[in-house]
Structure formats: structure tokens, C-alpha cells
């Protein structure tokens, strides 16, 4: 009996899918992810010996390794078939080491999609383990370990135990903190706009709007009309004025479809359109890539989902033309394929964008085999891929200027814009998540007008506005910003965002990130004392160095050493210079009501609080900030058991009211952040704000567990006109229906 060829991949699902395309001469097994890593209990890096790395096999991987060794002894040949990125290359390298295979003579195959053709082609073109990719991954791991294991203990000493710092995560938190600081420093300014409602002289049944854009030939900037007094002066000046059309400009506008998905754009659009977190998007994409049982066996539905390439294969381009013609009509297909260029200079590793493995496999063809959210993500990927090879959307745009000269010799220009979709093009299949809020696809019809034609002003609307601070980051915009700065890579966005929430540095509030007191304190400390570590440009340059290692343009040890030496010198210096008291305590003018000593603001596990400076002799503490506001709100609350005053306390799931006589009395009460919205399901309770075990804010009925109605977004108080479900707040001042199956589940402007 001849021996079989052993093929090793990372995932058991992937192994099952690949097995479909291989003969009985192959046996496919899984490593279940990484099988070697740096030890958890110590640094694992000998800095004195050129950063020599000590790897260990985690306890959970020992049984897998033992099984793979047995299989390898029975096999005629071993093929390493892990993912094609750096992580996959590192897993292949560690497998080779543990199975006594020389990486230089190893048989390594890579493929971008799990299809029969891709697997066959990979087997016919094997290569060896690419040590440049392995070195790049090892350098990243070493750099991250140095920052984490050296800087985190510094935070424990200077702030509190349990904090952590990371080479990429700390920079991500800095973005969120600095955006919050911009918002805090923002000065709101009032401004007014004037909108004229015009009609033709001989037809007052077709009114159209025009905005005041010029005064005496000068363009009115956003804040030009500062207050109501100025708007009334203009209104008074315009009284009795006559108007005529002075300019009509018509032109065709084009909108080219966006490129096919890369990792970051998939995460962004899934957040905009499907309200998925980056982690959820990548988890679902991983399943679609590794394979789903479609009734004809395990089938990979999309190509590899960690990529920053916008290329499509020749086969995909040819297939797209056929599918577009058959699905939408010949007029939507391109005469020749459209190619996109990479925007990122550091785009690396992957060879193709994220697309369905078969474009002819439409979402409706697999709906019976996919769970709801997986189908929605597949639908998104299919439509984006198809759209990028469809013709442009065309729009006939008309710009009309209306002028008048008043009796005070002041001239004013109003401008009306009309849009008519001439050809919907790629939008027949797909629009980007943030395109729906733009004006390009909104049809605004104007009546037939001609130059020098007089028109009537039927109404002049004066509207008050206020400038708004820059918006907080959402998952989509944070991923986009990290990508623009060149911080992190496709595989790091989702885990980075997850980490900064788990560490308690940021929290989600109505779908956007807000820094916690701890996040602000840690960021300010790092920016002041470790500026290079959290510098945007420096972090991006390190990523470029890692890319150069992968391209064999740099050695990994000098790159790590160049970072390590100044980093450690600064760390030793700051160990002596930085005082914990200086960082975590702030003086106040308030006196302790128990001993009259000064009260100070301190930093605790749940944020800032007030404490007596005479601690430990006096252990008096008081709420601060939002806790103080909550305390004042519940200042009349008394204990149901002993009638003592209730005080704000913190627990695993957030704030609650506890008896001030604790531990003699252990009575507690819930703190409900009410929305004023009645529960539509039970008609008894009220929707209140709550927090999940992971700290995510959600909204649910306060009669739980009798009623389990819950929402992820804050309700507006209004009901959907179509389905009677609650309307909820969405991103960018929009609202949508909370019922995902309702047509109004898509965000609409308020």
C-alpha cells in the first residue's frame, strides 16, 4: 500500500473544502491556527543575542502536533498549504520546524481561492517557505512583544495594574482621544442660510428651490450671514425685488464605480450598510472563504479576505461581462475590462481583490445554505464585484442662477441645482455605503427655464444653523483613517479595534467611539513621555520597514534594534522621572465632609472619582463627573431595607446604586438611563440604556426578563410608517427603521 501525501492547512473547515478537490492519494489535516508562539510568562527574546527568539508550543496545540507527526511519518510527502499572507507563512515555517522539514527544501503551496482550478494550479507550482515573509512576521511579533511587555508594566506602576500598551493599539486610541479633544475645544458658531422658493411667472404649480450664494458679486461663505439680524436685513432689502434667470449651465456628470473590495473597504462598507463590526465582518468572510456546504459539498464562496490588492483575475473579468449582460443587459457591460490601481504604496502580499469565486453564483443561488448575515455579506461582495465592471452612472446636471438688484443697489444671486439620472449604470447593482447620503443620485427636477426669463419669489425661508464639531470615529472611519496613515495592515484592523474596547480605553456610544478617562490618561502619558512610540508617521514607517523585510530589502534584526535601543533608554529615564501621584491625582478646593481634609480627584478602575487626601485614615470617596451627575439625579434615593442614602457604585456591568451603609446593608438598585420611549412589544415597560457584558451600549425594555425586546441603536420615539417598528438614530444624523427586513431600515436624513 503506497503512502499518501499529507497536506496541512490552518482550519478544519478549509481542510474539508480542499479535500473535495483532491484524490484519495492525499490526506488533508489542520493545524488549528498557530502551533508555536512566544511564551506568555516571559519576554522570550534574548536582546543580547541579536534578538534571538524562543518559541514554545501552547498546551492546546500539543495534541494537534502529536497527531500531525504521526500522519507525517506515514506520508510520502508533506505539503504546507497555509494562507498566503505573513501569518500563514509563519505557520508554515513553524510546522516545518516541528515536523523536521528544512524550510529551504519544503514544499509550500499558496492559493487565493479554494476552487479546484486554484488547488490544481498550486500543486503544479509549489515553492519553498519564503523566509523573507517569515522574518517580516517575526519582526512584527518581536516589536509588538517589546512594546507590550516593557511598556505595560510601566503603566501598571504609574497608573494602575492591568493596563496595556501596544504598538498599533495605542496609536488607534490616540486617534480617538485627539478627536475627542478637538470636539471639546470646538466653539460652536451660529450662521444662517436663505432659501428662495421660485416659480415661473406663467406657472406657479412647479415651484423650485434656490439658495442665496452671492451678494454684490461676492460668494457667501458658510458663516457669511452670522445671525438672524443680518438675515432679516437681507430679507428687508429683497422686499419688492424682481428676479430673472441670468445663467443656465447644463453638463453631463459621470460617476465611476468603486474598485472591488480590499480588507479595509469591505469592513467600511459592511459597517455603513450592514452595521457589522470589523470583527464580525472578518469572521463571516473567513467562513465564506474556507467553505460552506452548498448541497454539492463544501464550497469556498469568496477569495482570500485579507488583501490590499484591487486586481481581478482574467477569469473573473471575463466572467463578469457575461454575468452583467445576462443579468442587467448588454448596455450595462463594458466593451473592455476596467482596471484599478492600488492607492497604497505599501500594498503587499495578496494578489487579488475580494470577490466571489464564481460570479455566476448569485446570492439567490446560495440563500438556502447561508445564515442571514453571511448571505448579506456575500450579497455585498457579489454586487461590488459586479458593479466595478459595469458602465458609469450618467447624470444630466443643470445649474440655474437667478439674480436681482434691489432699490438699495445691492445685487443678490440665488442658485438652483437640478439633477436627472440619464443612465443608472453600475448603481443598478450597487452603491457604496456612504453614497446614499450624497447628492449625486438624488434626482431634483427643475421646470423648463430659459436665460433672461423672469421668475417670481413666492417665499423666502430663513434657516438657522450651528457649526458642528468633527464627528467621533465609527468603526468604518477609524479603519479608513488607520489605512490612510499606513498604520497596521489588513489583518490587524479588526483585532486592534476589538482590543482597545476590551481594554476599556474606548467605548461605543450610538455607534461611535468615545475615549474613557483611562484611555485619555494613558494616551496623554504616552504622547508626553513616549512620543515616538505613538507617533503616526513613526508607526507607519515601521510598517514600511516590515514591508521591506518581506521584499528582502532589509534585514529584520537591524530594524528591531533601531527601535529597541532608543525605546529602552527612554523607558529607563521615564521610570525615574514620572510620578504616579502626579499622573493619577488632581487637587481640588473641596473639603472632605468627614475630616475637613482636601479632596483630590483620583483615577480608579472605572474612571475618575473624588477621595479624601487623608487616606488611609479617612476613606471617604465621592462620585466625579458623570457619576456625580447620576448621584445628583438619584440624590433622594433611599435604601428600601434601612432607609439610608443610596450612592453610585460600579460593578461588572456598569453603574448601580448601593446602600451607603455597606457592608452592614447590602441592598442595591438598578440605575436606569431612560429614553422616554415606551416598549412597543409589551406596551408596559420603557426602553432604557444598558450595557452588554463586553461593555457595548444597547437599548432594552426595563421589564426584562418578562420582555426581552432590545435594540442596538437609540430609539427616536417615532414609529416606522411602513411596519410600526421603532425608528432609531443612525450615523451622520440619520434615522432608520429598527426592523432590518423593512425597506426603511436603510438610513435616511433626519
NUTOR-670230 format. One line per field, with one value per residue (C-alpha): x, y, z; residue in one letter. Coordinates in nm, 2 decimals, decimal comma, padded with zeros to 4 digits. Layout:
! NUTOR-670230
X = X ...
Y = Y ...
Z = Z ...
type = a ...
***
This chain:
! NUTOR-670230
X = 00,00 00,15 00,19 -00,03 00,07 -00,01 -00,15 -00,16 -00,38 -00,48 -00,85 -01,06 -01,32 -01,06 -00,93 -01,28 -01,33 -00,99 -01,04 -01,32 -01,08 -00,80 -00,78 -00,76 -00,38 -00,40 -00,49 -00,57 -00,52 -00,55 -00,30 -00,59 -00,40 -00,07 00,12 00,42 00,44 00,64 00,59 00,33 00,51 00,83 00,96 01,10 01,35 01,73 01,81 02,18 02,20 02,06 01,70 01,72 01,36 01,24 00,92 00,70 00,42 00,10 -00,07 -00,38 -00,16 00,04 -00,22 -00,25 00,13 00,15 -00,13 00,04 00,38 00,21 00,05 00,38 00,56 00,30 00,32 00,54 00,54 00,43 00,28 00,23 -00,08 -00,14 -00,27 -00,06 00,00 00,28 00,08 00,03 00,39 00,49 00,26 00,41 00,76 00,68 00,51 00,83 01,04 00,82 00,79 01,17 01,14 01,41 01,22 01,46 01,36 01,00 00,70 00,48 00,17 -00,05 -00,38 -00,61 -00,93 -01,04 -01,15 -01,05 -00,85 -00,67 -00,57 -00,46 -00,26 -00,10 00,00 00,16 00,36 00,49 00,76 00,96 00,88 00,95 01,19 01,16 00,78 00,87 01,12 00,87 00,61 00,87 00,99 00,63 00,58 00,91 00,83 00,48 00,61 00,88 00,62 00,36 00,60 00,81 00,57 00,27 00,44 00,54 00,17 00,10 00,34 00,25 -00,13 -00,28 -00,24 -00,40 -00,33 -00,16 00,01 00,06 00,25 -00,07 -00,35 -00,20 -00,19 -00,56 -00,66 -00,46 -00,68 -01,00 -00,86 -00,74 -01,07 -01,25 -01,01 -01,10 -01,46 -01,41 -01,22 -01,47 -01,65 -02,00 -02,08 -02,42 -02,49 -02,80 -02,89 -03,16 -03,36 -03,58 -03,89 -03,93 -04,20 -04,23 -04,44 -04,69 -04,68 -04,69 -04,76 -04,40 -04,20 -03,83 -03,57 -03,26 -03,01 -02,86 -02,50 -02,37 -02,41 -02,28 -02,08 -01,90 -01,96 -02,12 -01,91 -02,06 -02,05 -02,12 -02,46 -02,38 -02,71 -03,09 -03,05 -02,84 -03,08 -03,37 -03,17 -03,13 -03,50 -03,59 -03,36 -03,52 -03,87 -04,04 -03,74 -03,79 -03,59 -03,47 -03,27 -02,91 -02,74 -02,83 -02,54 -02,61 -02,35 -02,32 -02,17 -02,02 -01,97 -01,73 -01,79 -01,56 -01,29 -01,36 -01,32 -01,00 -01,00 -01,04 -01,31 -01,51 -01,50 -01,60 -01,89 -02,02 -02,02 -02,21 -02,46 -02,50 -02,40 -02,14 -01,83 -01,50 -01,46 -01,80 -01,72 -01,39 -01,54 -01,82 -01,57 -01,34 -01,63 -01,72 -01,36 -01,30 -01,62 -01,99 -02,19 -02,40 -02,57 -02,29 -02,03 -01,81 -01,75 -01,54 -01,76 -01,51 -01,14 -00,90 -01,03 -00,70 -00,57 -00,49 -00,49 -00,76 -00,67 -00,91 -00,81 -00,86 -01,11 -01,31 -01,31 -01,43 -01,70 -01,82 -01,90 -02,11 -02,30 -02,36 -02,50 -02,72 -02,84 -02,87 -02,85 -02,58 -02,60 -02,45 -02,15 -01,81 -01,66 -01,33 -01,24 -01,18 -00,86 -00,79 -00,46 -00,35 -00,37 -00,15 00,23 00,26 00,00 00,16 00,13 -00,21 -00,26 -00,63 -00,92 -01,20 -01,46 -01,69 -01,51 -01,78 -01,96 -02,23 -02,31 -02,56 -02,67 -03,01 -02,84 -02,69 -02,96 -03,08 -02,74 -02,62 -02,73 -02,88 -02,58 -02,35 -02,58 -02,59 -02,21 -02,19 -02,45 -02,24 -01,93 -02,10 -02,27 -01,95 -01,75 -02,02 -02,06 -01,69 -01,71 -02,03 -02,06 -02,05 -02,37 -02,46 -02,65 -02,77 -02,69 -02,84 -02,73 -02,95 -02,85 -03,12 -03,03 -03,19 -03,08 -03,26 -03,36 -03,05 -02,83 -02,74 -02,72 -02,81 -02,76 -02,97 -02,86 -03,08 -02,94 -03,13 -03,02 -03,17 -03,03 -02,97 -02,83 -02,81 -02,51 -02,34 -02,58 -02,83 -02,63 -02,46 -02,40 -02,14 -02,25 -02,18 -02,31 -02,67 -02,62 -02,46 -02,64 -02,52 -02,80 -03,08 -03,30 -03,41 -03,62 -03,64 -03,91 -03,81 -03,63 -03,46 -03,20 -03,34 -03,67 -03,84 -03,94 -04,14 -04,01 -04,31 -04,13 -03,80 -03,70 -03,45 -03,28 -03,07 -02,77 -02,48 -02,14 -02,07 -01,76 -01,58 -01,77 -01,64 -01,49 -01,71 -01,56 -01,57 -01,40 -01,14 -01,04 -01,02 -00,80 -00,57 -00,53 -00,47 -00,19 -00,04 -00,08 -00,14 -00,23 -00,54 -00,51 -00,47 -00,77 -01,04 -00,83 -00,69 -01,05 -01,15 -00,86 -00,90 -01,26 -01,17 -00,90 -01,15 -00,97 -01,27 -01,64 -01,91 -02,18 -02,45 -02,22 -01,91 -01,61 -01,56 -01,25 -01,28 -01,10 -00,84 -00,79 -00,74 -00,49 -00,29 -00,28 -00,17 00,11 00,23 00,22 00,41 00,67 00,69 00,61 00,79 00,60 00,26 00,37 00,16 00,45 00,69 00,44 00,37 00,74 00,78 00,51 00,71 01,02 00,83 00,73 01,09 01,19 00,92 01,06 01,42 01,52 01,61 01,73 01,49 01,74 01,87 01,51 01,42 01,74 01,69 01,36 01,47 01,77 01,62 01,30 01,46 01,69 01,38 01,19 01,46 01,47 01,09 01,09 01,27 01,11 00,74 00,55 00,23 00,08 00,14 -00,05 -00,34 -00,42 -00,55 -00,61 -00,95 -01,08 -01,34 -01,31 -01,39 -01,72 -01,59 -01,25 -01,22 -00,90 -00,87 -01,05 -00,85 -00,95 -00,81 -00,81 -00,97 -01,07 -01,39 -01,26 -01,22 -01,36 -01,31 -01,12 -01,00 -00,63 -00,61 -00,63 -00,60 -00,70 -01,01 -01,16 -01,43 -01,49 -01,74 -01,85 -01,70 -01,81 -02,09 -02,10 -02,16 -02,44 -02,60 -02,56 -02,73 -03,01 -03,07 -02,98 -03,33 -03,29 -03,31 -03,24 -03,55 -03,42 -03,27 -03,37 -03,01 -02,89 -02,81 -02,47 -02,34 -02,12 -01,96 -02,00 -01,91 -02,20 -02,17 -02,32 -02,57 -02,70 -02,57 -02,66 -02,42 -02,42 -02,24 -02,13 -02,39 -02,66 -02,60 -02,91 -02,87 -03,09 -03,06 -02,97 -03,19 -03,09 -03,44 -03,51 -03,87 -03,98 -04,25 -04,17 -04,37 -04,36 -04,51 -04,67 -04,58 -04,22 -03,99 -03,68 -03,37 -03,00 -02,80 -02,45 -02,36 -02,11 -01,85 -01,93 -02,14 -02,43 -02,77 -03,14 -03,39 -03,72 -03,69 -03,93 -03,67 -03,68 -04,06 -04,00 -03,68 -03,72 -03,38 -03,21 -02,85 -02,93 -03,11 -03,48 -03,61 -03,95 -04,12 -04,26 -04,19 -04,48 -04,44 -04,41 -04,48 -04,14 -03,93 -03,72 -03,36 -03,07 -02,81 -02,48 -02,44 -02,76 -02,98 -03,25 -03,37 -03,62 -03,51 -03,67 -03,39 -03,64 -03,82 -03,74 -03,68 -03,40 -03,17 -03,06 -03,25 -03,16 -03,34
Y = 00,00 00,33 00,62 00,92 01,29 01,50 01,85 02,08 02,39 02,60 02,55 02,22 02,39 02,47 02,12 01,98 02,21 02,13 01,75 01,78 01,87 01,61 01,25 00,96 00,99 01,30 01,34 01,70 01,79 02,11 02,28 02,47 02,80 02,89 02,60 02,79 03,13 03,34 03,22 03,40 03,41 03,59 03,81 03,52 03,74 03,75 04,11 04,05 03,77 03,96 03,93 03,55 03,43 03,14 02,98 02,74 02,51 02,62 02,34 02,35 02,27 01,98 01,72 01,86 01,85 01,49 01,39 01,57 01,40 01,06 01,15 01,28 00,96 00,77 01,01 01,00 01,38 01,68 01,99 02,31 02,49 02,76 03,11 03,32 03,62 03,66 03,49 03,19 03,18 03,19 02,90 02,70 02,78 02,66 02,34 02,27 02,31 02,08 01,82 01,83 01,97 02,21 02,53 02,57 02,23 02,23 02,20 02,51 02,59 02,91 02,99 03,29 03,09 02,74 02,61 02,30 02,50 02,71 02,40 02,21 02,51 02,55 02,18 02,21 02,52 02,46 02,67 02,67 02,86 03,23 03,32 03,69 03,68 03,47 03,73 04,02 03,84 03,76 04,12 04,25 03,99 04,09 04,46 04,41 04,19 04,45 04,73 04,52 04,35 04,66 04,95 04,78 04,72 05,09 05,18 04,94 05,12 05,47 05,44 05,11 04,73 04,57 04,84 04,76 04,94 04,83 04,94 04,98 04,98 05,28 05,48 05,39 05,51 05,83 05,90 05,86 06,07 06,35 06,36 06,40 06,68 06,85 06,82 06,96 07,26 07,33 07,66 07,65 07,93 08,04 08,11 08,15 08,05 08,19 07,97 08,11 07,93 08,04 07,98 08,06 08,37 08,18 07,85 07,86 07,49 07,38 07,56 07,51 07,60 07,82 07,91 08,26 08,22 08,57 08,93 09,21 08,96 08,81 08,44 08,40 08,16 07,93 08,18 08,49 08,55 08,54 08,60 08,65 09,03 09,00 08,76 08,99 09,28 09,09 08,99 09,35 09,46 09,20 09,32 09,40 09,30 09,14 08,83 08,69 08,39 08,51 08,18 07,82 07,57 07,21 06,93 06,56 06,42 06,08 05,86 05,57 05,26 05,20 04,93 04,57 04,52 04,50 04,42 04,78 04,88 04,56 04,64 05,00 04,92 04,64 04,89 05,15 04,92 04,62 04,77 04,50 04,54 04,48 04,16 04,03 04,11 03,92 03,63 03,59 03,65 03,38 03,13 03,22 03,18 02,85 02,69 02,64 02,32 02,43 02,09 01,99 01,96 02,21 02,51 02,82 03,11 03,41 03,47 03,54 03,82 03,97 04,17 04,52 04,45 04,57 04,34 04,09 03,77 03,74 03,47 03,69 03,98 03,76 03,60 03,94 04,06 03,75 03,78 04,15 04,11 03,82 03,99 04,36 04,38 04,44 04,82 04,78 04,58 04,74 04,69 04,61 04,54 04,82 04,81 04,98 05,09 05,04 05,36 05,23 05,24 04,96 04,72 04,38 04,01 03,94 03,91 03,97 04,17 04,01 03,86 03,56 03,25 03,22 03,54 03,33 03,21 03,48 03,55 03,40 03,07 03,02 03,18 02,84 02,74 03,06 03,21 03,56 03,78 03,56 03,59 03,97 03,99 03,76 03,97 04,28 04,13 03,99 04,33 04,53 04,30 04,31 04,68 04,76 04,61 04,79 05,12 05,46 05,62 05,93 06,23 06,54 06,83 07,18 07,49 07,79 08,14 08,38 08,75 09,06 09,42 09,59 09,95 09,99 09,90 09,56 09,26 08,90 08,57 08,26 07,92 07,62 07,28 07,02 06,66 06,40 06,04 05,98 05,62 05,44 05,23 05,04 05,18 04,93 04,67 04,87 05,20 05,25 05,27 05,65 05,73 05,73 06,04 06,23 06,44 06,27 06,01 06,24 06,35 06,71 06,82 07,18 07,33 07,43 07,76 07,99 08,27 08,62 08,47 08,65 08,44 08,51 08,47 08,31 08,25 08,33 08,08 08,19 07,89 07,90 07,66 07,60 07,47 07,12 06,96 06,69 06,36 06,08 05,79 05,50 05,15 05,24 05,58 05,45 05,17 05,43 05,66 05,39 05,28 05,64 05,68 05,35 05,21 04,84 04,61 04,42 04,15 04,40 04,64 04,41 04,28 04,63 04,78 04,48 04,52 04,89 04,83 04,52 04,72 04,98 05,26 05,35 05,27 05,28 05,54 05,54 05,36 05,58 05,56 05,78 05,76 05,66 05,85 05,57 05,59 05,97 05,94 05,66 05,84 06,17 05,99 05,81 06,13 06,33 06,07 05,82 06,04 05,83 05,51 05,66 05,89 05,84 05,88 05,67 05,38 05,40 05,40 05,08 04,92 05,02 04,87 04,54 04,55 04,60 04,29 04,10 04,22 04,12 04,49 04,50 04,26 04,22 04,24 04,59 04,72 04,58 04,71 05,06 05,07 04,89 05,09 05,44 05,30 05,13 05,43 05,65 05,39 05,37 05,75 05,78 05,51 05,77 06,09 06,01 06,02 05,81 06,07 06,34 06,14 06,00 06,27 06,62 06,88 07,04 07,32 07,09 06,97 06,63 06,64 06,38 06,52 06,85 06,74 06,85 06,62 06,50 06,36 06,01 05,75 05,42 05,11 05,27 05,62 05,93 05,97 06,20 06,08 06,22 06,32 06,19 05,83 05,57 05,75 05,87 05,65 05,89 05,89 06,07 06,04 06,27 06,37 06,17 05,96 06,29 06,38 06,04 06,08 06,42 06,27 06,00 06,22 06,15 05,77 05,58 05,22 05,01 04,80 05,05 05,39 05,51 05,71 05,53 05,60 05,54 05,23 05,03 04,66 04,43 04,55 04,92 05,16 05,08 05,23 05,07 05,14 05,38 05,16 04,87 04,62 04,63 04,67 04,51 04,65 04,76 04,92 04,95 05,28 05,33 05,57 05,63 05,72 05,82 05,57 05,31 04,95 04,86 04,49 04,47 04,82 04,81 04,89 05,17 05,14 05,22 05,23 04,92 04,77 04,42 04,20 04,33 04,70 04,77 05,01 04,88 04,97 04,73 04,71 04,77 04,49 04,22 03,92 03,95 04,14 04,08 04,35 04,51 04,74 04,83 05,19 05,46 05,49 05,83 05,78 05,77 05,47 05,35 05,44 05,11 04,85 05,03 04,93 05,19 05,43 05,46 05,70 05,61 05,76 06,11 06,25 06,00 05,77 05,43 05,16 04,91 04,63 04,50 04,35 04,68 04,89 05,19 05,00 05,20 05,53 05,84 06,20 06,35
Z = 00,00 -00,12 00,12 00,09 00,05 00,37 00,31 00,61 00,64 00,94 00,96 00,97 00,76 00,50 00,51 00,45 00,15 -00,01 00,04 -00,22 -00,50 -00,42 -00,50 -00,25 -00,27 -00,04 00,32 00,44 00,80 01,00 01,24 01,41 01,36 01,52 01,67 01,81 01,98 02,22 02,58 02,78 03,11 02,99 02,71 02,51 02,33 02,41 02,32 02,39 02,12 01,82 01,95 01,94 01,98 02,20 02,08 02,27 02,18 02,36 02,56 02,34 02,03 02,17 02,09 01,73 01,68 01,81 01,56 01,27 01,35 01,33 01,00 00,86 00,95 00,74 00,45 00,14 00,11 00,32 00,16 00,36 00,24 00,49 00,39 00,16 00,39 00,65 00,93 00,70 00,60 00,97 01,05 00,76 00,89 01,24 01,11 00,91 01,22 01,43 01,16 01,09 00,75 00,61 00,51 00,22 00,07 00,19 -00,04 00,01 -00,20 -00,19 -00,35 -00,34 -00,36 -00,26 -00,60 -00,80 -01,06 -00,79 -00,59 -00,90 -01,02 -00,68 -00,66 -01,00 -00,89 -00,54 -00,38 -00,06 00,26 00,20 00,48 00,40 00,48 00,79 00,90 00,85 01,06 01,33 01,33 01,38 01,66 01,83 01,81 01,95 02,23 02,33 02,34 02,52 02,78 02,85 02,84 03,00 03,34 03,33 03,31 03,60 03,82 03,72 03,68 03,78 03,73 03,43 03,17 02,85 02,56 02,20 01,90 01,69 01,95 02,14 01,81 01,74 02,09 02,03 01,72 01,92 02,21 01,99 01,80 02,14 02,24 01,91 02,00 02,35 02,21 01,94 01,96 01,81 01,58 01,45 01,09 00,86 00,51 00,29 00,06 -00,21 -00,34 -00,70 -00,96 -01,33 -01,40 -01,61 -01,40 -01,02 -00,99 -01,03 -00,75 -00,72 -00,46 -00,50 -00,23 -00,19 -00,29 -00,37 -00,25 -00,46 -00,67 -00,37 -00,29 00,05 00,26 00,51 00,80 00,60 00,75 01,12 01,29 01,25 01,24 00,92 00,76 00,83 00,68 00,36 00,37 00,41 00,13 -00,10 -00,04 -00,37 -00,58 -00,92 -01,04 -01,36 -01,49 -01,57 -01,64 -01,72 -01,73 -01,84 -01,84 -01,81 -01,49 -01,46 -01,16 -01,19 -00,98 -00,68 -00,71 -00,58 -00,21 -00,02 00,35 00,47 00,23 00,30 00,67 00,60 00,37 00,59 00,88 00,67 00,50 00,73 01,06 01,12 01,34 01,18 01,38 01,27 00,90 00,91 01,10 00,84 00,55 00,69 00,68 00,32 00,22 00,39 00,26 00,31 00,23 -00,07 -00,12 -00,36 -00,09 00,09 -00,14 -00,09 -00,19 -00,19 -00,24 00,04 00,26 00,39 00,10 -00,01 -00,39 -00,62 -00,90 -01,05 -01,24 -01,61 -01,55 -01,32 -01,57 -01,85 -01,63 -01,51 -01,86 -01,92 -01,59 -01,63 -01,98 -01,87 -01,55 -01,64 -02,02 -02,28 -02,23 -01,88 -01,98 -02,06 -02,41 -02,23 -01,87 -01,62 -01,42 -01,09 -00,94 -00,58 -00,38 -00,10 -00,17 00,08 -00,08 -00,04 -00,01 -00,18 -00,55 -00,59 -00,45 -00,25 -00,49 -00,53 -00,65 -00,92 -01,03 -01,19 -00,83 -00,74 -00,38 -00,45 -00,56 -00,21 00,02 00,13 00,26 00,43 00,76 00,72 00,80 00,59 00,30 00,34 00,33 00,03 -00,14 -00,07 -00,21 -00,52 -00,60 -00,55 -00,78 -01,05 -01,02 -01,07 -01,42 -01,52 -01,71 -01,53 -01,40 -01,60 -01,48 -01,65 -01,42 -01,45 -01,27 -01,28 -01,14 -01,05 -00,99 -00,86 -00,79 -00,50 -00,46 -00,24 -00,53 -00,38 -00,61 -00,50 -00,67 -00,59 -00,73 -00,81 -00,90 -01,09 -01,14 -01,37 -01,38 -01,75 -01,71 -01,38 -01,48 -01,20 -00,94 -01,08 -00,89 -00,61 -00,43 -00,17 00,19 00,21 -00,14 -00,04 00,17 -00,12 -00,38 -00,69 -00,70 -00,58 -00,87 -00,84 -01,13 -01,24 -01,47 -01,82 -01,79 -02,02 -01,98 -01,91 -01,82 -01,52 -01,22 -00,90 -00,54 -00,37 -00,03 00,14 00,40 00,67 00,83 01,14 01,17 01,40 01,31 01,44 01,59 01,39 01,43 01,65 01,48 01,38 01,30 00,93 00,96 01,22 00,98 00,69 00,89 01,01 00,64 00,53 00,78 00,68 01,04 01,06 00,78 00,66 00,92 01,21 01,18 01,34 01,63 01,71 01,73 01,95 02,18 02,25 02,35 02,57 02,75 02,84 02,65 02,43 02,44 02,18 02,21 01,94 01,70 01,75 01,97 02,28 02,49 02,86 03,13 03,14 02,76 02,78 03,08 02,91 02,58 02,74 02,92 02,61 02,40 02,65 02,76 02,47 02,17 01,91 02,01 01,94 01,66 01,34 01,10 01,30 01,33 00,96 00,88 01,09 00,87 00,57 00,72 00,77 00,41 00,31 00,51 00,33 00,00 00,11 00,10 00,47 00,75 01,04 01,33 01,25 01,21 01,56 01,71 01,57 01,76 02,07 02,17 02,20 02,33 02,63 02,70 02,72 02,93 03,19 03,21 03,25 03,52 03,74 03,62 03,61 03,93 03,98 04,21 03,95 03,69 03,89 04,14 04,09 04,37 04,43 04,65 04,80 05,16 05,30 05,49 05,74 05,83 05,65 05,47 05,10 04,85 04,54 04,21 04,16 03,88 03,95 03,76 03,64 03,58 03,80 04,15 04,44 04,75 05,08 05,08 05,44 05,32 05,48 05,80 05,62 05,34 05,22 04,85 04,62 04,26 04,00 03,65 03,51 03,83 04,01 03,77 03,83 04,20 04,20 03,98 04,25 04,55 04,70 04,66 04,98 05,07 05,07 05,36 05,60 05,46 05,44 05,14 04,82 04,65 04,30 04,27 03,99 03,91 03,63 03,42 03,49 03,75 04,02 04,34 04,66 05,02 05,19 05,50 05,31 05,43 05,71 05,45 05,10 04,93 04,57 04,30 03,92 03,76 03,45 03,18 03,04 02,68 02,74 02,47 02,56 02,47 02,15 02,23 02,57 02,60 02,97 03,01 02,89 02,67 02,88 02,81 02,91 02,86 02,75 02,91 02,67 02,75 02,44 02,48 02,38 02,45 02,60 02,78 03,16 03,24 03,14 03,17 03,12 02,80 02,60 02,34 02,26 02,01 01,93 01,84 02,05 01,96 01,84 01,99 01,64 01,47 01,11 00,89 00,70 00,97 01,30 01,44 01,63 01,43 01,57 01,54 01,28 01,17 01,03 01,18 01,00 01,12 01,01 01,10 01,36 01,17 00,94 00,70 00,65 00,34 00,57 00,76 00,53 00,69 00,59 00,66 00,96
type = x x x x x x x x x x x x x x x x x x x x x x x x x x x x x x x x x x x x x x x x x x x x x x x x x x x x x x x x x x x x x x x x x x x x x x x x x x x x x x x x x x x x x x x x x x x x x x x x x x x x x x x x x x x x x x x x x x x x x x x x x x x x x x x x x x x x x x x x x x x x x x x x x x x x x x x x x x x x x x x x x x x x x x x x x x x x x x x x x x x x x x x x x x x x x x x x x x x x x x x x x x x x x x x x x x x x x x x x x x x x x x x x x x x x x x x x x x x x x x x x x x x x x x x x x x x x x x x x x x x x x x x x x x x x x x x x x x x x x x x x x x x x x x x x x x x x x x x x x x x x x x x x x x x x x x x x x x x x x x x x x x x x x x x x x x x x x x x x x x x x x x x x x x x x x x x x x x x x x x x x x x x x x x x x x x x x x x x x x x x x x x x x x x x x x x x x x x x x x x x x x x x x x x x x x x x x x x x x x x x x x x x x x x x x x x x x x x x x x x x x x x x x x x x x x x x x x x x x x x x x x x x x x x x x x x x x x x x x x x x x x x x x x x x x x x x x x x x x x x x x x x x x x x x x x x x x x x x x x x x x x x x x x x x x x x x x x x x x x x x x x x x x x x x x x x x x x x x x x x x x x x x x x x x x x x x x x x x x x x x x x x x x x x x x x x x x x x x x x x x x x x x x x x x x x x x x x x x x x x x x x x x x x x x x x x x x x x x x x x x x x x x x x x x x x x x x x x x x x x x x x x x x x x x x x x x x x x x x x x x x x x x x x x x x x x x x x x x x x x x x x x x x x x x x x x x x x x x x x x x x x x x x x x x x x x x x x x x x x x x x x x x x x x x x x x
***
